[in-house]
């Protein structure tokens, strides 16, 4: 196992109601990658959000600790990462209720270094005649938009819109379905049938012997 | 009551699996065509009980019913809980398949041992039998929460604080299950007086 499970930390901060909430339901977690920001959201399978102040760890693939944070009121946590590689978020809600969410390296887009970012827009736009012909100082009413900033702004706007949907999706996926309950009951019935068959065979065999 | 996969250390997992295997073996030896239906029904009840959330204060807890299983099934509680817990892991994602042994042992062992210990007195009519049934129902839940805390402690986590927290948070369930056991015993006495003798025959 590359991933080790971190020792329970911050349990002292746990409130009794938080623990009983954790006991009653499954812990679910999701992570949304926005550039180099990893936004984790943790909660319970009944739709409740994780309580504030729960420790969340950011682990590297080798299991080493990269960063630590605690959940906010929304059960969310944000990490800024500096490397585009795989990460794992581990939320410990106490009493063995641990939720782990993985992030793949491909999802992480690191921002361009500061020196490049300033040079980048002009370089990118210089290729197009409009931008080249219209520097900001001229009277033409062109506005030079930094593509990196635009990209970031769009990502943020989309992320804000998608967030509630994501939360709902996670809650829906982990919700208990009637088909699951009935399926489980059906399996128990089947197991009992098999046991009855086995008992009947055993009794018949015993009867045959005597 | 369910510990998830990847939290407990290997020795704890092995010990739990061993205890569950042994308990299930003892239980299956006692299985015959008379107690098979009860075992199945109670296994199904245990499977569904975890979905029944009892709202308490700002939160809710779910029923365990282990005391009831110990009372009515004896060692057969092990196979009953094993089947139900395996299905809960598969269908609901409670716990996991690697920790199945530990989870089953944590739930079934206290119930079976308590039921066996209280057996001489639980038959009696009146307050003694009632007290025993209540102790069985409530004690099983509390002992299970202590065992869960112990499993975590043996895997390198703190013991006293989590243990205290879980016991406190399970006091309401323990109370409910205590009364449930008293009710179940009274019902069994009235409907089928010879039932407990059948279950607990050697």
Interface residues (C-beta under 8 A of the other chain):
Chain A: X3 X5 X7 X8 X11 X12 X14 X16 X17 X18 X19 X20 X21 X23 X24 X26 X27 X45 X46 X94 X95 X96 X97 X98 X100 X174 X176 X180 X181 X183 X184 X185 X187 X188 X189 X191 X192 X195 X196 X199 X200 X203
Chain B: X1 X2 X3 X4 X6 X7 X8 X31 X32 X33 X36 X37 X39 X40 X43 X44 X47 X48 X51 X53 X56 X57 X58 X59 X60 X61 X62 X83 X84 X87 X88 X90 X91 X92 X93 X94 X148 X149 X151 X152 X156 X157 X158 X161 X162 X165 X166 X168 X169 X170
